[in-house]
Amino acid sequence: MTITFITGANKGLGRETARRLIEHGHTVLIGARNREQGEEAGVTLGARYVPIDVTDQASVAAAAANVAAHEGRVDVLINNAGVSGPLGDPSGLTAADALAVLDVNVIGVVRTITAFLPLLCRSEDPVIVNVSSGMGSLAFTHDPDRPESRVVAPLYTASKAALTMLTTQYAKGLKDIRINAADPGYTATDFNAHSGFQTVTEGTDAIVTLATEEPGAGTGRFLSRHGEIAWS
């Protein structure tokens, strides 16, 4: 049985990923900061809720200890929790704004990976999936034919560029773990006031693919539902 832990799994892409992976036979752990929403998602989907706030080291450590005590290992870790930060005109951005976004989207991933590494090392085929975004791609955000080029989200885009590069570096440094990044694409969720043109199921295609690949599949890749992305 594949044991999968997903951060930010109480709604949106995380919740749909949980639903789909349960259909694939995974034992899914719903990681979420909001207890009420996390518990509801767990009951509705048939998963176990584990409290986690990726910006709080003690909370992340407690979540890892919780899983160690109950399941004993993690086969797939999906770092999905994320925030957008301020949109539009960047002239009023503050250091506090930047730190708040990076604390979730980048530093939170580092906290979570470090805390869960001992559990992943107990797996026969450990996998990490970081939910990044094409919004962090120079090519996509400069291409007038792509929706990424029509959004001004300074801190979100910077954080996702950092997360994609972080993924490649972890993949180089942790050779016994398959570590990849997923680009969901422009998906209708609360995150963008449901303005995306993809369904939430379509938005989770790359995440589910990376979470269900056979042992020996590649590492250090950036994948969308249409295939690998040559990130630049």
N, C-alpha and C positions, 0 to 999 in steps of 0.2 A: 504493500500500500504506500503510495506516494504522499508524503506529508508536506503541505504547502502553507506557508505563512505569507499573508498579504497585508501590507500597511495601507491605511486609508480605504479599507474594504467595506465600509458601511454604506457607501453610495457610489453612483457613477461608474467609472471604469473599474474600480476595485471590486465593487459588488458584482458587476456583470462577469468579471474575470473569475470571481469565486463561484458564481453559479455555473459557469461553463466548465470549470475544472472539476467541480463536484460531479458533473455529468460524465467527465472523463474518468471518474473513479478515484480522484484525489480525496484525501482527508484534508479539509481546508480549515485553517485557523484565521478568523476574522480579526485583524488588528485594527483598532480604531481608538481615537481619543474620546469620542462621544460615547459614553456607556450606553445610553438609551438606544441610540441608533445602532450601535454595534451589537447589542444583545438582540434587538429586533431582527437584524440581518441574519444573525446566527440561527435564531429560531426559524425564520422563514426559509432559509436556504438549507438548513441541516448542517450547520457548521458550529464550531466552538468559538466563542468570543474571547479575545485576549486584549485587555487594555494596553494601549501603548500611545505615548506622545513622543514623536521622534525628536522633538526639541528638548526633551528632558532626559538627561543621562540616567537618572535613577529609574524613570519609567521604562526606558528601553532595557535596562539591566533586569528589571523586574519581569518584563515580558519574556525575555530569554530564559530566566529562571523558571517561570511558569511553564513554558514549553518543555524545558528540560525535565521538570517534575512529572508532567503528564504524558507527553509523547516520546521524550527522550532523544529526539533528533529532528532535523528539518532537511527535507530533500530539495525543496524549491523555496527560495526567498524572493518575493516580489516587492520591490521598493516602489510603491505606487503613490504614497502620500505626497501631496504637492499643493502649493498656493501660487496664485498669479501675481500678486502685488499690484501696485498702481499701474494704470494703463494711460496711454496718451502722453501729452506734453511732459517731458522729463525735467523741466526747469525747476520744479519744486521738490524733486526727490531728495531724501535725506539719507544719511548713513544708517539711521534706524530702519528706514524702509528696506534698504539693501540687506542689512543683517537679518531682518525678519524673513525675507524670501530665501536667502541662502541657507538660513538655519534649518528650514524644512527641506528644500529641494536638493541641497548638496550635503551640508553638514549632517543633516538627519540621516542621510543614506550611509555616510561614514559611520555614524554612531551605531546604526542598526546592523550593518555588515560586521563590524568588529564584535558586537555583542553576540551575534548569531553564528559566528565562524566556528566555535566549538561544536555547535549542533549540526552545522553543515558538514563538518569533518567526520561525523558519524554516519553519513550517508554513503552509499555505494556509488552514487552518481549525483553529486551536489551541483545545484544550478542557482544562479542569481540572475534575476531579470530586473533591470532598472528602467522604469517608465520615463523615458526622455521625451523629446519632441522635435519635429522638423523645424519648429520655431527657433531652435538653436543652431540651425544650419545657415551658413553664409549664402550658400547657393540658393536655398529655398527662399530666404527672406529678401533676396535681391531679384528674384524672378517674378516679373509682373503678372505672369500667368498663374502664379500659385497664390492661394489665400494667405499663406504665411507672410507675403510681402505687403499685405494691406493692413497689418496690425502693428501698432506701436505698443510694445510691452517690454520696456527696457530691462527690467530686473528678471522677469520670467525667461526671456530669451537668453540672457546672459547665464542664468542658472542652468538652463538646459544644455547650453553649449558646454558648460563646465561638467555637467553630469555625463554627457556623452564621452568626453575626454577622460573623465575619471573612470568610466567603464572600461575603456581600452587599457588604461594603466593597471587597473585591478586584474584584468585578463592576462596581462603580461606577467604580473607579479605573483598571481595565485594560479599556478598552472594546473592544479588538481581540481579546480572548480571551473565550470563552464559559466562565463559571465558575459551577458549581452545586454544591449539597450533596445528598447522598442519605441517606435514612433506611432502613437495611436492614430494620428491624422486629425482633421478638424471634425470633431464628434460632438453631437448634441448632448450636453450634460449641464448640470448646475454651474459648472466651472465657467461656461461661456454663455449663460442664460439661454441655453438650448438653441444657440444660433448655428451650430455646426450642421453640415449637410450629411454626415454619416450617422448611422444608428449606433447605439452604444455597443451592440454586438459586433458591428463592423470595426468599431474602434478598439475592440479587444482582440482582434484576429492575430496581430503580431505578438501580443503578450502571451496568448494561449499557445501559439506555435512554439515560441521559445521555451515555454514551461513544459511542453509535452514532447519535445524532440527526443530521438533515440540517443543512448549513450554514444559519445564520440562525435556528436555534432560540433560545429565550430564554436569558437569563443572570440570575444572582442569584436563582435559584429553589431551593426545598427540596422534594424529590420523594421520595415513597414508592412502593411498587409499586402503590398504589391511586390515585395521582395527586399533584397538588401539595398541599403543606401550607401553610396560612396560619400560619406560625410565630409563636407568642406564648408 
